[in-house]
Amino acid sequence: MTLELMVVLSLVVVTALAFDFTNGFHDTGNAMATSIATGALKPKSAVTLSAILNLVGAFLSVEVALTVTNAVVKLQDSNGAPKAELLSDGGEGLLLIVLAGLVGAIVWNLATWLWSLPSSSSHALFGGLIGATIAGLGFGGVKWMGDGTKLDGVVGKVVLPALLSPAIAIVVAAAGTWLVFRITRKVAKPRREAAFRWGQIGSASLISLAHGTNDAQKTMGVITLALIATGSWTDLGGVPLWVKITCAFAIALGTYLGGWRVIRTLGKGLVEISAPQGLSADSSSAAVILASSHMGFALSTTHVATGSILGSGIGMRTARINWRVAGRMAIAWVITLPCAAVIGALMWLIGHLFGGFVGPLVIFAILLAASGWMYLHSRKSMVDSSNVTDEWVDELAAERGRPVVTGAS
């Protein structure tokens, strides 16, 4: 392997781990937002527990890792190896596509985090890879549909789960919340809240474990594919141990640091959650995620968790739902994949324009600049463990001269 190729491979690995890190802190709220909002867990305790379970979950399976980049884009052949045309230049063609796609995913993850909006890290990754693949290989490089015998490609693996999973989660959570309050209507509120907080800890832990099992492996798959492309790894049916370990710790570290801005939106901005609602929402999320994984659907835990929280508000007739925030979330869901795709395609074009060894360095520098700017901008309105459960104030509405929403409305 030449020095230039080794440097580009190193950039891909570092960028993939950076995506894994953003995936961790961006998705912490999916599991822990309701437990933090109801007081079932202290903020720091919640993210620590979630980080540990994400770490454990990352080692439980490698099935997702070896197929992630072939689910919607045609970077691999039927045997799981990179396509021959992507290896003609020593693997640099594939590395540029993967690097550009990862940059697209990270930039979008950070942008939605800055805006305090829950969005799908999985859709951001798929979107970035799709955009970079279209730019590099044309529309034929994307697997839009399955072969007719099974749901596959962009439609089967991304679009249908994105439409169905939150709807199912809303219905299940709404029914569960209604049933819980119906059964416990004669129980004193303080006693009921205390009992359901314990249940929340278990259901939230299950979501964290499932998240680590699925999401950490997406990064494992990307890094393994890059290693195969450069000849650094030849086992098409396995993942290097060091890749498993680094990906597991990257997602765990991101989870531990906590995406407090997104946690606050999910826990306080959408619905004012009680402990029974929180348990119903978390149980609904866990049930939908595990059932979909069993059937082989690559859904977004963010969509499921948000749908469940919204459903818990619908199931409690007296609950107040902030439909303005819900609308912004829905918009973020719709535009995540195309926006990440545009960024991924743009990064590929920039990398291809500079060419060779310089192109990847340029787009990596762009990633560093964009990430640094967004981090510095976030410091202007800090959200952390000390204020994540404060009363909700809709700052965007206030800036536009609309009534400020406190609590939920």
C-alpha positions in Angstrom: 0.0 0.0 0.0 1.4 3.4 -1.0 1.8 6.2 1.6 -0.9 8.3 -0.1 -3.4 5.4 0.0 -2.6 4.8 3.6 -3.3 8.4 4.5 -6.6 8.4 2.7 -7.6 5.1 4.4 -6.7 6.7 7.7 -8.9 9.7 6.9 -11.8 7.3 6.2 -11.4 5.4 9.4 -11.1 8.6 11.5 -14.2 10.1 9.8 -16.2 6.9 10.2 -15.4 6.9 13.9 -16.4 10.6 14.1 -19.7 9.7 12.5 -20.1 6.9 15.1 -19.5 9.4 17.8 -22.1 11.9 16.5 -24.5 9.0 16.1 -24.1 8.2 19.8 -24.7 11.7 21.2 -27.4 12.5 18.6 -29.4 9.4 19.4 -29.0 9.4 23.2 -32.4 11.1 23.6 -34.2 8.2 21.8 -33.6 6.0 24.8 -33.2 8.4 27.7 -35.2 11.6 27.0 -38.4 10.4 28.8 -36.5 8.9 31.8 -34.7 12.2 32.3 -37.8 14.3 31.8 -39.8 12.3 34.4 -37.0 12.1 36.9 -36.6 8.3 36.7 -32.9 8.9 36.1 -30.7 11.8 36.8 -29.3 13.3 33.5 -25.7 12.1 34.0 -26.8 8.7 35.3 -29.0 8.2 32.3 -26.3 8.9 29.7 -23.8 6.8 31.6 -26.2 3.8 31.6 -27.0 4.4 28.0 -23.3 4.5 27.0 -22.5 1.3 28.8 -25.4 -0.5 27.1 -24.5 0.9 23.7 -21.0 -0.4 24.3 -22.2 -3.9 25.2 -24.7 -4.0 22.3 -22.0 -3.2 19.8 -20.4 -6.6 20.5 -23.5 -8.8 20.3 -23.7 -9.3 16.5 -22.0 -8.4 13.2 -24.8 -9.2 10.8 -25.6 -5.6 10.0 -22.0 -4.6 9.6 -21.3 -6.6 6.5 -24.4 -5.5 4.6 -24.9 -1.9 5.5 -23.2 -0.3 2.5 -24.8 -2.8 0.1 -28.4 -2.2 1.3 -29.0 0.9 -0.7 -25.9 1.5 -2.8 -24.1 -0.9 -5.1 -20.5 -0.6 -3.8 -20.2 -4.4 -3.3 -20.6 -7.4 -5.5 -22.7 -10.5 -4.7 -19.9 -11.9 -2.6 -19.6 -8.8 -0.4 -16.3 -7.6 -1.9 -15.9 -4.1 -3.4 -16.8 -3.9 -7.1 -13.9 -4.3 -9.5 -14.3 -0.9 -11.1 -13.8 0.7 -7.7 -10.6 -1.1 -7.2 -8.9 -0.2 -10.5 -7.1 2.7 -8.8 -6.1 0.8 -5.8 -9.4 1.4 -4.0 -9.1 5.2 -4.0 -12.4 5.5 -5.9 -14.3 3.6 -3.3 -12.6 5.4 -0.4 -13.5 8.8 -1.9 -17.2 7.8 -2.2 -17.2 6.4 1.4 -15.4 9.5 2.8 -17.7 11.9 1.0 -20.8 10.1 2.2 -19.5 10.1 5.8 -18.8 13.8 5.7 -22.4 14.4 4.4 -23.8 12.4 7.3 -21.7 14.1 10.0 -22.5 17.6 8.7 -26.2 16.9 8.7 -26.1 15.2 12.2 -24.3 18.3 13.6 -26.6 20.7 11.9 -29.8 19.1 13.3 -28.1 18.8 16.7 -27.4 22.5 16.6 -31.1 23.1 15.7 -32.1 20.8 18.6 -34.0 18.6 16.1 -34.2 14.8 16.4 -33.2 13.3 13.0 -32.1 9.9 11.8 -28.4 9.2 11.9 -29.1 6.1 9.8 -30.9 8.2 7.1 -28.1 10.7 7.2 -25.5 7.9 6.6 -27.6 6.4 3.8 -28.3 9.8 2.3 -24.6 10.8 2.3 -23.6 7.5 0.7 -26.4 7.7 -1.9 -25.4 11.2 -2.9 -21.7 10.4 -3.1 -22.5 7.2 -5.1 -24.7 9.1 -7.6 -21.9 11.7 -8.1 -19.3 9.0 -8.5 -21.1 6.2 -10.3 -24.4 7.7 -11.5 -27.9 6.8 -10.6 -27.2 3.1 -11.5 -24.9 2.9 -8.5 -28.0 3.1 -6.2 -30.2 0.2 -5.5 -33.6 1.9 -5.7 -35.8 -1.2 -5.5 -35.5 -4.9 -4.5 -35.6 -7.8 -6.9 -39.3 -8.3 -6.5 -39.0 -11.2 -4.0 -38.1 -9.1 -1.0 -38.2 -5.5 0.2 -34.7 -4.1 -0.5 -33.0 -0.9 -1.7 -33.9 2.6 -0.9 -37.7 2.0 -1.1 -37.7 -1.2 1.0 -34.9 -0.4 3.5 -35.4 3.3 4.0 -38.7 4.9 2.6 -41.2 2.3 3.8 -39.8 1.9 7.3 -39.6 5.7 7.6 -43.3 5.9 6.8 -44.6 2.9 8.7 -42.5 2.8 11.9 -43.5 6.1 13.5 -47.1 5.6 12.6 -47.1 2.1 14.2 -45.2 3.5 17.3 -47.8 6.3 17.7 -50.7 3.8 17.7 -48.9 1.4 20.1 -47.9 4.1 22.5 -51.3 5.8 22.4 -53.1 2.5 23.1 -50.5 1.6 25.8 -50.8 5.0 27.5 -54.6 4.9 27.5 -54.6 1.4 28.9 -52.1 2.2 31.6 -54.1 5.2 32.9 -57.3 3.2 32.6 -55.9 0.4 34.8 -54.3 2.7 37.4 -57.0 5.3 37.5 -57.7 4.6 41.2 -54.0 4.6 42.2 -52.8 7.8 43.9 -50.7 9.9 41.5 -47.5 10.0 43.6 -47.5 6.2 44.1 -48.2 5.6 40.4 -45.4 8.0 39.3 -42.9 6.3 41.6 -43.7 2.8 40.4 -43.6 3.6 36.7 -40.2 5.4 37.0 -38.7 2.0 37.9 -40.2 0.5 34.8 -38.8 3.3 32.7 -35.3 2.4 33.6 -35.7 -1.1 32.3 -37.4 -0.1 29.0 -34.9 2.7 28.4 -32.1 0.3 28.9 -33.5 -2.1 26.4 -33.6 0.7 23.7 -30.0 1.6 24.5 -28.9 -2.0 24.1 -30.8 -2.4 20.8 -29.3 0.9 19.5 -25.8 -0.3 20.1 -26.4 -3.6 18.4 -27.6 -1.9 15.2 -26.1 1.6 14.9 -22.5 0.8 15.9 -22.4 -1.9 13.2 -23.1 0.6 10.5 -19.8 2.2 11.1 -18.1 -1.2 11.4 -19.4 -2.1 8.0 -18.1 1.1 6.4 -14.6 0.7 7.9 -14.4 -3.0 7.0 -15.4 -2.2 3.4 -12.7 0.4 3.2 -10.1 -2.1 4.6 -11.1 -4.7 2.0 -10.9 -2.1 -0.8 -7.2 -1.4 0.1 -6.3 -5.1 0.6 -5.8 -4.6 4.4 -8.5 -7.1 5.2 -9.6 -10.2 3.2 -12.2 -12.0 5.3 -15.5 -11.1 3.7 -17.4 -12.8 6.5 -15.8 -11.0 9.5 -14.9 -7.7 11.0 -11.5 -7.0 12.5 -11.5 -7.0 16.3 -9.9 -3.6 16.5 -12.8 -2.2 14.3 -15.4 -3.7 16.7 -13.6 -2.2 19.7 -13.0 1.3 18.3 -16.6 1.6 16.9 -18.1 0.3 20.2 -16.1 2.9 22.2 -16.8 5.7 19.8 -20.6 5.3 20.0 -20.4 4.8 23.7 -18.3 8.0 24.2 -20.7 10.0 22.1 -23.6 8.6 24.1 -21.9 9.5 27.4 -21.3 13.1 26.4 -25.0 13.3 25.7 -26.8 15.2 22.9 -28.5 17.4 25.5 -30.1 19.7 22.9 -31.9 16.8 21.3 -32.7 15.2 24.7 -34.3 18.5 25.8 -36.5 18.7 22.6 -37.7 15.1 23.0 -38.2 15.2 26.7 -39.6 18.7 27.2 -40.5 20.2 23.9 -42.9 17.7 22.4 -45.1 16.5 25.2 -45.1 17.2 29.0 -44.4 13.6 30.0 -45.4 11.7 33.2 -43.9 8.4 34.2 -46.7 6.2 32.9 -46.5 8.0 29.6 -42.7 7.5 29.6 -42.9 3.8 30.2 -45.6 3.4 27.5 -43.4 5.4 25.0 -40.2 3.5 25.8 -42.0 0.1 25.7 -43.6 1.0 22.4 -40.2 2.0 20.9 -38.5 -1.2 22.2 -41.3 -3.4 20.8 -41.3 -1.7 17.3 -37.5 -1.7 17.1 -37.0 -5.3 18.1 -39.9 -6.6 15.9 -38.6 -4.7 12.9 -35.0 -6.0 13.4 -36.4 -9.5 13.6 -38.1 -8.9 10.2 -35.0 -7.3 8.7 -36.2 -3.7 8.3 -33.6 -1.0 8.7 -35.6 1.6 10.5 -34.7 4.8 12.3 -34.7 4.6 16.1 -35.2 8.4 16.1 -38.5 8.1 14.1 -39.7 5.3 16.4 -38.9 7.1 19.6 -40.4 10.4 18.5 -43.5 8.6 17.3 -43.8 6.8 20.6 -43.5 10.0 22.7 -46.1 11.7 20.5 -48.4 8.7 20.8 -48.1 8.8 24.6 -49.4 12.4 24.5 -52.3 11.4 22.2 -53.2 8.5 24.5 -53.6 10.8 27.5 -56.5 13.1 26.8 -55.3 15.8 29.2 -51.7 15.9 27.8 -50.5 19.0 26.0 -48.8 18.4 22.7 -46.6 21.1 21.1 -47.6 20.6 17.4 -45.3 23.3 16.3 -42.3 21.3 17.5 -43.8 18.1 16.0 -44.1 19.8 12.7 -40.5 20.9 12.7 -39.5 17.3 13.5 -41.5 15.9 10.7 -39.8 18.4 8.2 -36.4 17.3 9.5 -37.4 13.6 8.9 -38.4 14.3 5.3 -35.4 16.3 4.3 -32.6 14.4 6.2 -31.9 11.9 3.4 -31.9 14.3 0.5 -29.9 17.0 2.3 -27.3 14.5 3.4 -27.2 13.2 -0.2 -26.6 16.7 -1.6 -23.8 17.3 0.9 -22.3 13.9 0.1 -22.4 14.5 -3.6 -20.9 18.0 -3.2 -18.1 16.5 -1.2 -17.4 13.9 -3.8 -17.3 16.6 -6.5 -14.9 18.7 -4.5 -12.7 15.7 -3.8 -12.8 14.6 -7.4 -12.0 18.1 -8.6 -8.8 18.2 -6.6 -8.1 14.6 -7.4 -5.7 12.0 -6.1 -4.2 12.5 -2.6 -5.3 16.1 -2.2 -9.1 15.7 -2.7 -9.7 13.7 0.4 -7.6 16.1 2.5 -9.6 19.0 1.2 -13.0 17.5 2.1 -11.7 16.4 5.5 -10.6 20.0 6.1 -14.1 21.2 5.1 -15.5 18.8 7.7 -13.2 20.1 10.4 -14.1 23.7 9.6 -17.9 23.1 9.5 -17.8 21.1 12.7 -15.8 23.7 14.5 -18.1 26.5 13.4 -21.2 24.6 14.5 -19.7 23.8 17.9 -18.7 27.4 18.5 -22.2 28.5 17.5 -23.8 26.1 19.9 -21.9 27.7 22.8 -24.1 30.8 22.4 -27.1 28.9 23.9 -25.7 26.1 26.0 -27.8 23.1 26.9 -26.3 20.5 29.2 -27.2 18.3 32.2 -27.8 21.3 34.4 -30.7 22.8 32.3 -31.9 19.9 30.2 -35.1 19.5 32.3 -35.9 23.3 32.5 -39.3 24.5 31.5 -39.5 24.5 27.7 -39.4 27.8 25.8 -39.9 27.8 22.1 -37.1 30.2 21.2 -37.6 29.9 17.4 -41.2 31.0 17.8 -40.2 33.9 19.9 -37.6 35.0 17.3 -40.4 35.1 14.7 -42.7 37.2 16.9 -45.1 34.3 17.7 -46.4 33.4 21.2 -43.7 31.7 23.4 -44.7 28.2 24.4 -43.8 27.1 27.9 -44.3 23.5 29.0 -46.2 22.2 26.0 -49.3 23.4 24.3 
